[in-house]
Amino acid sequence: MWALKVAKEDAQREIVRLKSEGIFDRSRKVVRQGDHVIVPVLKKVPGSVEADLPPVNRLKSLKEEFGIGSYDVVGDIAIVFIPREKWDERFEIGAHLMKIHRGLRAVYAESGATSGEFRVKPLELVAGEGSETVHRENGIKLRLDVTRVYFSPRQVSERMKLVNYFKGAERVAVFFAGVGPIPIYLSKFAGVKEIYAVEKNPAACEYMRMNVNDNRCENVHVMCGDVRDLWKEIPPCDAVIMPLPRGSLGFLEEALGVLKEGGTAVIYVASKEEELESRLEKITRFFKVMEVRREKEIGPREYRFVVHCRK
């Protein structure tokens, strides 16, 4: 193998250069030798010498070790989907994730499909301890308990799209607001003057109150209860956001009642491609559809669609 022998004071700069040129050998260790440092490289280059450097003891990724490609990290808690055929290895998978991510406090495995009144995924603790955490993204912090509320770190880009769409709006209602990520984004980044956030899950509502307070969003009004019971208490809004793909279509009448004439509704819809037209027909009974955008796959051949409408 090949390496460069460089003065100790020049080592960091040289390593940065070699990485930028794609010839730094990450599989071997950098070794100190007196006043010099031996830096591994992938091929013979001017000034290189032959050297026998020890290998880096790299942990295998979850995919390399168990064939599992994705998981979410919420604060200091990881949530991993484990296929049925790997379920008996769940504790080993949890322990391996704790080794990969030294900052993790706990690992949970999804133990079933999302269900129940509050659409919370059943989780089983497979490593570490604790279920409450603080998740940070884009300078905001969100307190939550992963076993009691729904929250997805993967939707951060969708939250920013809503920010760009509603910049400077006067008043926005958010149905099914969860622990408050969308209302807080609208308050902090979009400059919306007044936001009404409705959530039925008492645990999520409790955390949303904390998060609104922690992020100093005085213009977010937290409303705990069913949208059907509370929508008449919301003053006329410029926009309504409905981020519940498998439930939003049951609340179109309430959204219509909250909106000003000419106002915008953003409706998240779960659908297979061949069933989308029938979903849109339900929406067109109340609104004029302006745009339909297909997002990520959320089930076998089922996608999350974002539908922008006008009253």
Residue frames relative to the residue before (quaternion, step in Angstrom):
aa qw qx qy qz dx dy dz
M 1.0000 0.0000 0.0000 0.0000 0.00 0.00 0.00
W 0.3896 -0.7362 0.5186 0.1930 3.53 -1.26 0.51
A 0.0031 -0.7909 0.6115 -0.0251 3.54 -1.24 0.64
L 0.3365 -0.7003 0.5865 0.2289 3.52 -1.33 0.34
K 0.2440 -0.7460 0.6023 0.1457 3.56 -1.01 0.85
V 0.0436 0.8226 -0.5590 0.0944 3.56 -0.41 1.26
A 0.6096 -0.5452 0.4257 0.3872 3.56 -1.23 0.49
K 0.6294 -0.5843 0.3648 0.3597 3.56 -1.05 0.85
E 0.6967 0.4880 -0.2834 0.4429 3.59 0.90 -0.90
D 0.6969 0.4507 -0.2680 0.4893 3.60 1.23 -0.38
A 0.4450 0.7571 -0.4186 0.2314 3.57 1.29 -0.30
Q 0.6893 0.4942 -0.3071 0.4315 3.59 0.76 -0.99
R 0.6530 0.5113 -0.3108 0.4644 3.57 0.97 -0.87
E 0.6630 0.5069 -0.3052 0.4587 3.57 1.00 -0.83
I 0.6312 0.5280 -0.3320 0.4611 3.60 1.01 -0.78
V 0.6337 0.5236 -0.3239 0.4684 3.59 0.99 -0.84
R 0.6536 0.5121 -0.3135 0.4607 3.59 0.95 -0.87
L 0.6783 0.4993 -0.2965 0.4502 3.56 0.86 -0.96
K 0.6302 0.5211 -0.3310 0.4709 3.59 1.04 -0.74
S 0.6661 0.5073 -0.3078 0.4519 3.59 0.93 -0.88
E 0.7014 0.4365 -0.2603 0.4998 3.58 1.15 -0.59
G 0.4859 -0.7110 0.4017 0.3116 3.57 1.31 -0.01
I 0.6130 0.5680 -0.3586 0.4161 3.62 1.13 0.41
F 0.4482 0.6508 -0.4791 0.3821 3.62 1.22 0.21
D 0.3182 -0.7587 0.5432 0.1671 3.60 -0.82 1.02
R 0.2203 -0.8207 0.5184 0.0956 3.58 -0.23 1.31
S 0.6049 0.5836 -0.3612 0.4038 3.59 1.21 -0.27
R 0.7290 0.3747 -0.2186 0.5296 3.60 1.29 -0.23
K 0.5094 -0.6650 0.4631 0.2895 3.56 -1.14 0.65
V 0.4226 -0.6284 0.5865 0.2873 3.53 -1.30 0.55
V 0.1341 -0.8267 0.5459 0.0242 3.60 -0.75 1.06
R 0.3681 -0.7102 0.5621 0.2102 3.57 -1.00 0.93
Q 0.0161 0.7881 -0.6134 0.0487 3.59 -0.95 0.92
G 0.7978 -0.1973 0.0788 0.5642 3.57 0.04 1.35
D 0.7940 -0.2219 0.2075 0.5265 3.58 -0.72 -1.09
H 0.6683 0.4676 -0.2935 0.4987 3.57 1.28 0.21
V 0.2592 -0.7282 0.6110 0.1709 3.53 -1.35 0.29
I 0.2744 -0.7488 0.5836 0.1527 3.56 -0.96 0.94
V 0.1100 -0.8228 0.5576 -0.0058 3.56 -0.48 1.28
P 0.3571 -0.7611 0.4963 0.2169 3.65 -0.60 1.06
V 0.0740 -0.7790 0.6217 0.0347 3.57 -1.08 0.80
L 0.5831 -0.6439 0.3957 0.2981 3.54 -1.20 0.62
K 0.8046 0.0892 -0.0326 0.5862 3.60 1.17 -0.45
K 0.6364 -0.5183 0.4050 0.4029 3.54 -1.29 0.23
V 0.0261 0.7819 -0.6196 0.0633 3.56 -0.79 1.08
P 0.6847 -0.4635 0.3288 0.4563 3.65 -1.18 0.30
G 0.8114 0.2438 -0.2055 0.4898 3.58 -0.84 1.03
S 0.5430 0.6356 -0.4096 0.3652 3.60 1.23 -0.16
V 0.1839 -0.7581 0.6186 0.0940 3.52 -1.28 0.56
E 0.5313 -0.5952 0.4750 0.3713 3.57 -1.19 0.33
A 0.0678 0.7995 -0.5909 0.0836 3.59 -0.92 0.89
D 0.2921 -0.7331 0.5875 0.1792 3.56 -1.17 0.63
L 0.0202 0.8334 -0.5478 0.0706 3.57 0.06 1.34
P 0.5238 -0.6563 0.4345 0.3257 3.62 -0.98 0.77
P 0.5233 -0.6453 0.4513 0.3256 3.60 -1.09 0.63
V 0.4911 -0.6091 0.5300 0.3268 3.54 -1.29 0.46
N 0.3444 -0.7396 0.5428 0.1994 3.56 -0.84 0.99
R 0.0113 0.8443 -0.5323 0.0608 3.57 0.32 1.28
L 0.4253 -0.6760 0.5419 0.2616 3.53 -1.01 0.88
K 0.4697 -0.6494 0.5108 0.3111 3.56 -1.02 0.72
S 0.5136 -0.6179 0.4920 0.3353 3.56 -1.14 0.61
L 0.6678 -0.4888 0.3646 0.4268 3.57 -1.28 0.27
K 0.6418 0.5232 -0.3222 0.4588 3.57 1.07 -0.74
E 0.6606 0.5059 -0.3104 0.4597 3.57 0.96 -0.86
E 0.7377 0.4454 -0.2296 0.4525 3.57 0.93 -0.93
F 0.8364 0.1607 -0.0341 0.5230 3.58 0.93 -0.96
G 0.4877 -0.6773 0.4331 0.3403 3.60 1.23 -0.12
I 0.5417 0.5949 -0.4065 0.4329 3.59 1.23 0.41
G 0.2616 -0.8499 0.4464 0.1003 3.55 -0.49 1.21
S 0.8326 0.1734 -0.0700 0.5213 3.61 1.01 -0.54
Y 0.0877 0.7463 -0.6570 0.0617 3.49 -1.31 0.60
D 0.3784 -0.7115 0.5446 0.2324 3.56 -1.24 0.39
V 0.1741 -0.7402 0.6355 0.1338 3.54 -1.18 0.62
V 0.0574 -0.7808 0.6217 -0.0240 3.55 -0.64 1.22
G 0.7978 -0.0834 0.0091 0.5970 3.57 -0.29 1.23
D 0.7365 -0.3438 0.2687 0.5169 3.58 -0.60 -1.12
I 0.5771 0.5393 -0.3818 0.4798 3.56 1.17 0.70
A 0.2166 -0.7648 0.5942 0.1227 3.58 -0.95 0.90
I 0.1270 -0.7595 0.6347 0.0650 3.54 -1.15 0.78
V 0.0415 -0.8282 0.5570 -0.0456 3.55 -0.58 1.18
F 0.3175 -0.7063 0.5983 0.2058 3.55 -1.12 0.76
I 0.1050 -0.8034 0.5858 0.0181 3.55 -0.69 1.11
P 0.4243 -0.7058 0.4981 0.2713 3.64 -0.64 1.03
R 0.6710 -0.5306 0.3425 0.3886 3.55 -1.15 0.64
E 0.6869 0.5012 -0.2983 0.4335 3.58 0.92 -0.87
K 0.7018 0.4233 -0.2604 0.5104 3.60 1.28 -0.29
W 0.3948 0.7757 -0.4460 0.2086 3.59 1.29 -0.16
D 0.6453 0.5339 -0.3279 0.4370 3.62 1.00 -0.73
E 0.6769 0.4643 -0.2887 0.4929 3.61 1.27 -0.29
R 0.3258 0.8088 -0.4596 0.1688 3.59 1.26 0.09
F 0.6723 0.4896 -0.3151 0.4571 3.62 0.96 -0.73
E 0.6205 0.5126 -0.3366 0.4889 3.58 1.09 -0.64
I 0.6307 0.5272 -0.3245 0.4680 3.59 1.04 -0.82
G 0.6522 0.5153 -0.3111 0.4607 3.58 0.94 -0.87
A 0.6604 0.5035 -0.3063 0.4654 3.59 0.93 -0.90
H 0.6506 0.5153 -0.3214 0.4559 3.60 1.01 -0.80
L 0.6377 0.5181 -0.3304 0.4644 3.59 0.99 -0.76
M 0.6275 0.5336 -0.3321 0.4596 3.59 1.04 -0.74
K 0.6481 0.5030 -0.3154 0.4770 3.59 1.10 -0.65
I 0.6512 0.5174 -0.3150 0.4571 3.58 1.02 -0.85
H 0.7817 0.2037 -0.0909 0.5824 3.57 0.93 -0.97
R 0.2697 -0.8177 0.4890 0.1399 3.56 -0.02 1.31
G 0.6770 0.5175 -0.3001 0.4286 3.60 1.12 -0.53
L 0.4921 0.6748 -0.4340 0.3378 3.60 1.23 -0.06
R 0.2915 -0.7455 0.5770 0.1625 3.54 -1.15 0.76
A 0.8048 -0.0056 0.0344 0.5926 3.58 1.14 -0.60
V 0.1659 -0.7421 0.6373 0.1245 3.53 -1.33 0.43
Y 0.1032 -0.7820 0.6136 0.0360 3.57 -0.95 0.97
A 0.2484 -0.7380 0.6081 0.1548 3.54 -1.17 0.67
E 0.4650 -0.6433 0.5250 0.3073 3.57 -1.02 0.79
S 0.1411 -0.8395 0.5235 0.0374 3.56 -0.59 1.15
G 0.8016 0.0373 -0.0425 0.5952 3.57 1.25 0.32
A 0.6486 -0.5113 0.3934 0.4040 3.54 -1.33 -0.03
T 0.6101 -0.5294 0.4401 0.3922 3.54 -1.26 0.50
S 0.1466 0.7974 -0.5674 0.1439 3.56 -0.79 0.98
G 0.6544 0.5422 -0.3746 0.3707 3.54 -1.33 -0.02
E 0.7295 -0.4574 0.3055 0.4064 3.52 -1.35 0.28
F 0.7786 0.3467 -0.1676 0.4955 3.57 1.02 -0.83
R 0.4230 -0.7567 0.4296 0.2527 3.59 1.31 0.34
V 0.3412 0.7309 -0.5108 0.2974 3.58 0.90 0.97
K 0.4280 -0.7036 0.5029 0.2623 3.59 -0.91 0.90
P 0.4113 -0.6812 0.5371 0.2798 3.61 -0.94 0.81
L 0.0756 -0.8129 0.5774 -0.0091 3.57 -0.82 1.04
E 0.1823 -0.7535 0.6186 0.1280 3.55 -1.19 0.62
L 0.4205 -0.6918 0.5293 0.2538 3.57 -0.90 0.96
V 0.0541 -0.8274 0.5589 0.0017 3.60 -0.69 1.07
A 0.7902 0.0321 -0.0554 0.6095 3.60 1.27 -0.06
G 0.8021 0.2804 -0.2067 0.4850 3.56 -1.14 0.64
E 0.3554 -0.7181 0.5515 0.2320 3.55 -1.22 -0.52
G 0.7108 0.4515 -0.3405 0.4182 3.54 -1.28 0.47
S 0.1551 -0.7989 0.5758 0.0782 3.56 -1.13 0.66
E 0.6310 0.5070 -0.3381 0.4801 3.61 1.24 -0.16
T 0.0517 0.8081 -0.5817 0.0773 3.55 -0.94 0.87
V 0.3207 -0.6875 0.6017 0.2499 3.55 -1.38 0.02
H 0.1580 -0.7947 0.5838 0.0521 3.55 -0.58 1.20
R 0.1400 -0.7987 0.5829 0.0523 3.57 -0.90 0.96
E 0.1731 0.7599 -0.6164 0.1122 3.56 -1.00 0.88
N 0.8593 0.0241 -0.0555 0.5079 3.55 -1.01 0.92
G 0.7343 -0.4618 0.2401 0.4358 3.56 0.96 0.86
I 0.6536 0.4465 -0.3465 0.5034 3.62 1.20 0.12
K 0.2279 -0.7655 0.5806 0.1580 3.56 -1.20 0.41
L 0.1451 -0.7944 0.5894 0.0223 3.52 -1.03 0.92
R 0.2315 -0.7537 0.6024 0.1247 3.57 -0.69 1.12
L 0.1930 0.7783 -0.5836 0.1282 3.58 -1.02 0.74
D 0.3082 -0.6829 0.6244 0.2209 3.50 -1.40 0.27
V 0.4023 -0.7662 0.4444 0.2317 3.58 -0.42 1.21
T 0.6762 0.4933 -0.2991 0.4581 3.61 1.16 -0.44
R 0.7394 0.4242 -0.2157 0.4763 3.61 1.22 -0.32
V 0.7882 0.2263 -0.1118 0.5612 3.61 1.19 -0.43
Y 0.4290 -0.6548 0.5447 0.3009 3.56 -1.32 0.25
F 0.1926 0.7472 -0.6251 0.1176 3.56 -1.03 0.87
S 0.0997 -0.8003 0.5900 0.0379 3.57 -0.96 0.89
P 0.3249 -0.7450 0.5466 0.2015 3.62 -0.65 1.06
R 0.5807 0.6151 -0.3715 0.3826 3.60 1.21 -0.39
Q 0.6703 0.5197 -0.3012 0.4358 3.59 1.18 -0.37
V 0.3038 0.7803 -0.5005 0.2199 3.59 1.23 0.34
S 0.6584 0.4976 -0.3260 0.4612 3.62 0.97 -0.78
E 0.6278 0.5220 -0.3382 0.4679 3.60 1.07 -0.68
R 0.6160 0.5358 -0.3482 0.4607 3.60 1.04 -0.68
M 0.6698 0.4869 -0.3048 0.4705 3.58 0.98 -0.79
K 0.5928 0.5490 -0.3727 0.4565 3.62 1.11 -0.56
L 0.6435 0.5109 -0.3173 0.4735 3.59 1.02 -0.79
V 0.5979 0.5575 -0.3524 0.4556 3.57 1.06 -0.72
N 0.6973 0.4707 -0.2744 0.4657 3.57 0.82 -1.01
Y 0.6612 0.5284 -0.3056 0.4361 3.57 1.06 -0.75
F 0.8068 0.2929 -0.1256 0.4975 3.59 0.99 -0.82
K 0.2394 0.7900 -0.5324 0.1873 3.60 1.12 0.50
G 0.8522 0.1675 -0.1427 0.4747 3.53 -0.95 1.01
A 0.3919 0.7233 -0.4906 0.2871 3.61 1.21 0.17
E 0.5259 -0.6492 0.4554 0.3075 3.56 -1.16 0.64
R 0.8127 -0.0828 0.1251 0.5631 3.58 0.69 -1.09
V 0.0164 -0.7958 0.6034 -0.0488 3.56 -0.85 1.10
A 0.2079 -0.7446 0.6198 0.1350 3.56 -1.10 0.79
V 0.1287 -0.7645 0.6276 0.0711 3.57 -1.04 0.83
F 0.2015 -0.7591 0.6101 0.1049 3.57 -0.57 1.19
F 0.8301 0.1650 -0.1294 0.5166 3.60 -1.20 0.57
A 0.1339 0.8776 -0.4484 0.1040 3.56 0.99 0.96
G 0.3616 -0.7657 0.4782 0.2330 3.61 1.21 -0.14
V 0.7785 -0.2787 0.2295 0.5134 3.58 -0.92 -0.92
G 0.6754 -0.5832 0.2524 0.3743 3.56 1.29 0.36
P 0.3290 0.7736 -0.5116 0.1775 3.67 1.04 0.25
I 0.6903 0.4736 -0.3033 0.4552 3.62 0.83 -0.89
P 0.6584 0.4897 -0.3373 0.4614 3.67 0.79 -0.81
I 0.6660 0.4988 -0.3106 0.4595 3.60 0.96 -0.83
Y 0.6225 0.5229 -0.3382 0.4741 3.61 1.01 -0.74
L 0.6638 0.5019 -0.3130 0.4578 3.59 0.90 -0.90
S 0.6636 0.5054 -0.2974 0.4646 3.57 1.05 -0.76
K 0.7528 0.4285 -0.2229 0.4472 3.58 0.79 -1.05
F 0.8289 0.2829 -0.0991 0.4723 3.57 0.87 -0.96
A 0.7346 0.4215 -0.2425 0.4732 3.62 1.09 -0.58
G 0.3800 -0.7495 0.4719 0.2668 3.58 1.20 -0.28
V 0.2736 0.7473 -0.5525 0.2478 3.60 1.09 0.61
K 0.4484 -0.7474 0.4250 0.2444 3.58 -0.73 1.03
E 0.8105 0.0214 0.0196 0.5850 3.59 1.03 -0.73
I 0.0453 -0.8115 0.5818 -0.0300 3.57 -0.79 1.07
Y 0.1566 -0.7678 0.6171 0.0722 3.56 -0.92 0.99
A 0.0784 -0.8228 0.5625 -0.0191 3.58 -0.52 1.24
V 0.1033 -0.8166 0.5678 0.0028 3.56 -0.54 1.24
E 0.0956 0.7912 -0.5964 0.0956 3.59 -0.88 0.98
K 0.3631 -0.7724 0.4941 0.1658 3.55 -0.89 1.03
N 0.6302 0.5399 -0.3341 0.4469 3.59 1.07 -0.74
P 0.4151 -0.7385 0.4635 0.2599 3.65 -0.48 1.11
A 0.6424 0.5188 -0.3344 0.4542 3.61 1.01 -0.74
A 0.6577 0.4956 -0.3082 0.4763 3.59 0.93 -0.89
C 0.6375 0.5325 -0.3242 0.4527 3.57 1.01 -0.82
E 0.6314 0.5336 -0.3231 0.4606 3.57 1.01 -0.82
Y 0.6857 0.4636 -0.2847 0.4835 3.58 0.92 -0.88
M 0.6128 0.5458 -0.3604 0.4435 3.60 1.03 -0.70
R 0.6229 0.5276 -0.3467 0.4620 3.61 0.96 -0.77
M 0.6499 0.5066 -0.3164 0.4701 3.59 0.94 -0.86
N 0.6956 0.4960 -0.2819 0.4366 3.57 0.87 -0.99
V 0.6175 0.5272 -0.3366 0.4769 3.56 1.05 -0.74
N 0.6694 0.4893 -0.2882 0.4790 3.56 0.99 -0.85
D 0.6701 0.5133 -0.3031 0.4422 3.60 0.87 -0.96
N 0.7502 0.3800 -0.2029 0.5016 3.59 1.03 -0.80
R 0.4193 -0.7576 0.4234 0.2664 3.56 1.36 0.28
C 0.3324 0.7294 -0.5152 0.3035 3.54 0.82 1.08
E 0.1031 -0.8527 0.5111 0.0329 3.57 0.42 1.24
N 0.6749 0.5073 -0.2946 0.4476 3.58 1.19 -0.45
V 0.5694 0.5532 -0.3981 0.4596 3.61 1.27 0.24
H 0.1785 -0.7806 0.5947 0.0717 3.57 -0.71 1.15
V 0.2177 -0.7924 0.5610 0.0998 3.59 -0.45 1.22
M 0.0539 -0.7950 0.6038 -0.0213 3.56 -0.79 1.11
C 0.1637 -0.8188 0.5475 0.0544 3.58 -0.44 1.24
G 0.5954 0.5468 -0.4188 0.4135 3.55 -0.67 1.12
D 0.6916 -0.4653 0.3641 0.4155 3.53 -1.38 -0.08
V 0.5555 -0.6143 0.4498 0.3341 3.58 -0.98 0.88
R 0.6396 0.5524 -0.3305 0.4202 3.59 0.98 -0.83
D 0.7069 0.4446 -0.2590 0.4853 3.58 1.13 -0.60
L 0.7730 0.4171 -0.1734 0.4455 3.57 1.12 -0.72
W 0.5221 0.6956 -0.4181 0.2621 3.59 1.11 -0.50
K 0.6345 0.5446 -0.3405 0.4299 3.61 1.05 -0.60
E 0.6288 0.5312 -0.3338 0.4593 3.59 1.25 -0.29
I 0.5963 0.5548 -0.3593 0.4556 3.59 1.30 -0.14
P 0.4029 -0.7091 0.5125 0.2686 3.63 -0.76 0.93
P 0.6910 -0.4843 0.3181 0.4322 3.63 -1.18 0.42
C 0.1861 -0.8200 0.5401 0.0359 3.56 -0.83 1.09
D 0.5295 -0.6062 0.4968 0.3245 3.53 -1.29 0.46
A 0.8120 0.0353 0.0255 0.5821 3.56 1.13 -0.68
V 0.1384 -0.7347 0.6559 0.1043 3.50 -1.35 0.50
I 0.1410 -0.7729 0.6153 0.0645 3.57 -0.94 0.96
M 0.0829 -0.8136 0.5753 -0.0160 3.57 -0.81 1.07
P 0.0170 0.8647 -0.5003 0.0419 3.63 0.33 1.24
L 0.4833 0.6195 -0.4681 0.4044 3.57 0.75 1.08
P 0.2592 -0.8371 0.4518 0.1670 3.61 0.29 1.25
R 0.7717 0.3459 -0.1989 0.4952 3.60 0.93 -0.79
G 0.7604 0.3570 -0.2313 0.4907 3.59 1.12 0.42
S 0.5048 0.7092 -0.4035 0.2817 3.58 1.20 -0.48
L 0.6441 0.5629 -0.3380 0.3925 3.59 0.96 -0.81
G 0.6278 0.5371 -0.3401 0.4490 3.59 1.23 -0.25
F 0.7252 0.4124 -0.2204 0.5054 3.59 1.30 -0.06
L 0.2821 0.7944 -0.4960 0.2080 3.58 1.19 0.50
E 0.6431 0.5299 -0.3305 0.4433 3.58 0.97 -0.79
E 0.6522 0.5051 -0.3111 0.4720 3.59 1.01 -0.79
A 0.6327 0.5197 -0.3313 0.4689 3.58 1.03 -0.76
L 0.6326 0.5313 -0.3257 0.4598 3.56 0.98 -0.84
G 0.6778 0.5137 -0.2912 0.4382 3.56 0.95 -0.88
V 0.6689 0.4994 -0.2941 0.4655 3.59 1.14 -0.61
L 0.6724 0.5533 -0.2967 0.3921 3.60 1.05 -0.77
K 0.4608 -0.6113 0.5710 0.2967 3.51 -1.28 0.61
E 0.6134 -0.5056 0.4339 0.4242 3.57 -1.25 0.28
G 0.7966 0.2293 -0.1991 0.5227 3.58 -0.80 1.05
G 0.4733 0.6926 -0.4276 0.3368 3.58 1.29 0.02
T 0.4598 -0.6940 0.5047 0.2287 3.55 -1.34 0.39
A 0.1118 -0.7509 0.6456 0.0825 3.55 -1.12 0.77
V 0.1284 -0.7533 0.6406 0.0752 3.56 -0.98 0.91
I 0.0436 -0.8330 0.5482 -0.0606 3.55 -0.35 1.32
Y 0.2428 -0.7548 0.5958 0.1278 3.56 -0.80 1.05
V 0.0538 -0.8196 0.5687 -0.0438 3.55 -0.77 1.11
A 0.2474 -0.7343 0.6126 0.1559 3.57 -0.98 0.90
S 0.2266 0.7874 -0.5408 0.1903 3.56 -0.71 1.03
K 0.4133 -0.6105 0.6024 0.3060 3.49 -1.35 0.41
E 0.6669 -0.5267 0.3424 0.4008 3.56 -1.15 0.59
E 0.7154 0.4679 -0.2660 0.4455 3.58 0.85 -0.95
E 0.6985 0.4476 -0.2719 0.4876 3.62 1.22 -0.29
L 0.4478 0.7326 -0.4325 0.2752 3.58 1.28 -0.20
E 0.6331 0.5592 -0.3464 0.4080 3.59 0.90 -0.87
S 0.6703 0.4870 -0.3104 0.4660 3.60 0.93 -0.83
R 0.6064 0.5365 -0.3491 0.4717 3.61 1.12 -0.63
L 0.6779 0.4942 -0.2901 0.4606 3.56 0.92 -0.92
E 0.5917 0.5718 -0.3657 0.4350 3.58 1.09 -0.62
K 0.6208 0.5296 -0.3363 0.4702 3.59 1.06 -0.71
I 0.6642 0.5062 -0.3028 0.4593 3.57 0.99 -0.87
T 0.6825 0.5118 -0.3001 0.4268 3.60 0.93 -0.86
R 0.5219 0.6011 -0.4307 0.4252 3.61 1.23 -0.06
F 0.7649 0.3352 -0.1661 0.5244 3.57 1.21 -0.52
F 0.8223 0.1614 -0.0233 0.5453 3.59 1.02 -0.84
K 0.4261 -0.6282 0.5710 0.3127 3.51 -1.37 0.18
V 0.3247 -0.7619 0.5294 0.1840 3.58 -0.59 1.15
M 0.2034 -0.8059 0.5508 0.0757 3.57 -0.78 1.12
E 0.8038 -0.0385 0.0823 0.5880 3.59 1.01 -0.82
V 0.0898 -0.7628 0.6383 0.0513 3.55 -1.14 0.74
R 0.0367 -0.8103 0.5842 -0.0282 3.56 -0.70 1.10
R 0.2891 -0.7572 0.5597 0.1724 3.57 -0.82 0.99
E 0.1706 -0.7833 0.5935 0.0711 3.55 -0.89 1.03
K 0.8365 -0.2462 0.1573 0.4636 3.59 -1.19 -0.55
E 0.5375 -0.5818 0.5003 0.3497 3.53 -1.32 0.37
I 0.1222 -0.8235 0.5529 0.0351 3.59 -0.77 1.02
G 0.7724 0.0692 -0.0663 0.6278 3.56 1.32 0.08
P 0.7140 -0.4181 0.3070 0.4702 3.61 -1.23 0.08
R 0.8416 -0.0975 -0.0044 0.5312 3.59 -0.46 1.29
E 0.5856 0.5450 -0.3748 0.4687 3.59 1.22 0.42
Y 0.1296 -0.8180 0.5602 0.0173 3.55 -0.85 1.04
R 0.4104 -0.6386 0.5735 0.3079 3.52 -1.35 0.29
F 0.1164 -0.7802 0.6137 0.0344 3.56 -0.78 1.12
V 0.2150 -0.7432 0.6186 0.1370 3.55 -1.12 0.72
V 0.1110 -0.8202 0.5612 -0.0052 3.54 -0.55 1.26
H 0.1562 -0.7789 0.6030 0.0725 3.60 -0.70 1.11
C 0.0283 -0.8207 0.5684 -0.0506 3.56 -0.73 1.10
R 0.2514 -0.7251 0.6149 0.1812 3.52 -1.41 0.19
K 0.4352 -0.6644 0.5399 0.2785 3.54 -1.16 0.66
